[in-house]
Amino acid sequence: MLFGRMLFIYTNHAAYRIAHALFGLQSDQAYLLFKYMVVAQTPFAVITCWTLARDLTVSVRAATVAAFMLALSPFFIVYSGQAMTETPSILLLCLALVVHLRGMRRGGKSWQVIAGAGLLGLCVNIREPMGFFGVWLVLAPLCYGWRLKRRELSLTALACVVFLICALAPFAAWWLFDVGGYRESWYGWVASMRAESAVHPVRLRNFVPFFQLFFIAAPVTVCALPFALRREWRERGWTPLLVLALVGLFVQLTLLANYSTVINGRYQLTGLPGLVPLTADYLLRRADARTTTAARGNAHRALMYACAVVIGVALVTGPVIYVFASRTLENHAITKEYGARLALLPPDAVVMAGGQTVAVNYYRGLGYGQWDIIGTGGGWPGAERLTHQIEWHLEQGHRVFVDVDPRLWSMDSWHEQETRALVDLQTRFRFRRVSETIYEIRPLDDETARDDPNLRILLDKPKSLFR
């Protein structure tokens, strides 16, 4: 997390403090509060997207189609029930764009332009890629016909400054004052990102999974977008609707710069608020052309036709996507019960929990234990260093445990290297069974450890088609 996502974290923290003081909410139930907060924000995210589309298209019908496009996105549906940043970032982004757009449309109403820029900057503190929408602040005056006069230039420059301050100030404060050792953690994050980029450099072939996930996120939008861009440019020219769509497409394409965003479908929601107003307007205009000429009946039938296309595609693609997603969703649900597994271990153990590394951190944060971890992703030491790290822990008298539950280890993307490195440990150490899936790792000369964790079966796990 490049800038720490301070707004998201501290909004949740404040909500927990209030709920704890008023209702006695305990820390181990705080995640439910965070999840329900996201659920509560979901309808407002759809409403603000509708408002943005209506202001851009000047059409309630087009706005309704756009709202359906967002609301029926499989990733939006899945993550609207998770304590994650997708829904809050879309809500604040659409609100920021609405406020800024209205300021621009009213001849440069200063306070709205500045407020919109500030809200857009705050989006960065919920989800960093939203910051690329800052390009809109520079392009918007051009599509609204602002002249290059002192007032217009000054207001645009001030909006950009406010945007940067709101985006970077929270991170800068934490980094400069090194709150809670934040600076060292941030450098560690940078190092892990560099290591990931070295293993998975940006290549043209990244576009294949990117496009697949983009299509899953918004099939109608992806299919209609090239035609919508062409028609808008030819018939109306450099309009706010076209410009915001181009900005949204630019934001979407920036995801290609990082490997993680290419293989995780939820990131594909990032640019949708900028894309759905144009594609919804195009779809509705196509529907208008297909219906009869009776004015009121035509408008009603066109809206029904456009909505039917969006809903029909969602009904066809949604169940198929859910079949592929169900396994991943079930794996995520393990976190809730993982505390029971950790209770079987010494409170100061070193744990290798694969995909449930986050659960170990979570329960440690709740004070259930002081477990150390050998994590995945950025915390993975690499195949060459893994053996040495385990040997070091054993030499220091630490007890090391591994959870071999196949659901925690993946053969997808970089996780395949981690799983293969784990399997290789069976030739370097001995194992003692603790529970059905948890084994203690022991040196080769420990004659009391003779259990077989059968790690090789992890290599037979099929790759996931949805993450």
TAMO-V923642 format. One record per pair of residues at least 4 apart in sequence whose ideal C-beta (glycine too) atoms are under 6 Angstrom apart, sorted by the first residue. I is the first residue (numbers start at 1). J is the second residue. Records with the same first field share a line. If there is no record, write none. Layout:
# TAMO-V923642
I->J / J
This chain:
# TAMO-V923642
1->5
2->128
3->124 / 128 / 171
4->171
5->9 / 126
6->10 / 125 / 170
7->11 / 122 / 125 / 126
8->85 / 126
12->34
16->20 / 30
19->23 / 25 / 33
20->25
25->29
27->366
28->366
31->83
34->83
35->83
38->83 / 87
39->81
41->45 / 87 / 88 / 91
42->80 / 87
44->91
45->87 / 90 / 91
46->67 / 71
48->91 / 94 / 95
49->67 / 70 / 94 / 273
50->63 / 67
51->98
52->94 / 97 / 98
53->57 / 63 / 66 / 277
54->60 / 63
55->101
56->240 / 241 / 277
57->62 / 277 / 281
61->284 / 303
62->280 / 281 / 284
65->280 / 283 / 284 / 306
66->276 / 277 / 280
67->71
68->72 / 307 / 310
69->221 / 276 / 280 / 310
70->76 / 272 / 276
72->314
73->217 / 218
74->318 / 321
75->79 / 217 / 265 / 266 / 269
76->80 / 269
79->84 / 86 / 266
80->87
85->89 / 126 / 127
86->266 / 269
88->126
89->93 / 123 / 126 / 127 / 130
90->273
92->123
93->123 / 130 / 273
94->273
96->116 / 119 / 120
97->101
99->112 / 115 / 116
100->113 / 116
102->112
103->109 / 112 / 113 / 116
104->140 / 144
108->155
110->155
111->115
113->155 / 159
114->159 / 162
117->137 / 159 / 162 / 163
118->162 / 166
120->163
121->163 / 166 / 167
122->166
123->130
124->128 / 130 / 131 / 167
125->170
129->270
131->167
132->251 / 254
133->251
134->163
135->247
136->140 / 247
137->159 / 160 / 163
139->243
141->146 / 156
143->238 / 240 / 243
146->152
150->154
164->168
165->169
168->172
172->176
174->179 / 182
175->183
178->182 / 183
192->378
196->200
200->259
202->257
206->210 / 256 / 262
207->211
209->262 / 263
210->256 / 262
213->265 / 268
214->222 / 268
215->219 / 222
216->265 / 321
217->268
218->222 / 272
219->313 / 317
220->224 / 310 / 313
221->225 / 275 / 276 / 279
224->228 / 279 / 282 / 283
225->279
228->278 / 279 / 282
231->235
232->236 / 242
241->278
244->274
245->274 / 275 / 278
247->274
248->271 / 274 / 275
251->270 / 271
252->271
255->261 / 267
260->264
261->267
263->413
264->467
271->275
272->276
276->280
283->306
284->306
287->302 / 305 / 306
288->302
291->298 / 301 / 302
292->298
294->298
297->301
304->308
307->311
308->312
313->317
314->318
317->321
321->325
322->326
324->465 / 466
325->329 / 466
328->464 / 466
331->407
334->338 / 356
335->359
338->356 / 359
339->363
342->363
344->434 / 435
345->349 / 401
346->399
347->369 / 370
348->370
349->371 / 399 / 401
350->372 / 393 / 398 / 400
351->360 / 371 / 373 / 401
352->374 / 402
353->357 / 360 / 403
354->376 / 408 / 409
355->408
356->408
357->373 / 375 / 376
360->371 / 373
363->368
364->369 / 371
375->379
376->380 / 418
380->418
381->385 / 386 / 389
383->421
385->389
386->421
387->428
390->400
393->398 / 400
394->443
400->441
401->438 / 440
402->439 / 441
403->408 / 437 / 438
404->437 / 453
405->437
406->458 / 461
409->419 / 458
410->415
411->416 / 419 / 461 / 463
412->463 / 464
419->458
423->455 / 456 / 458
425->429
426->455
429->441
430->442 / 444 / 446 / 449
431->439 / 449 / 451 / 453
432->440 / 442 / 449 / 451
433->439 / 451
434->438 / 440
439->453
442->446 / 449
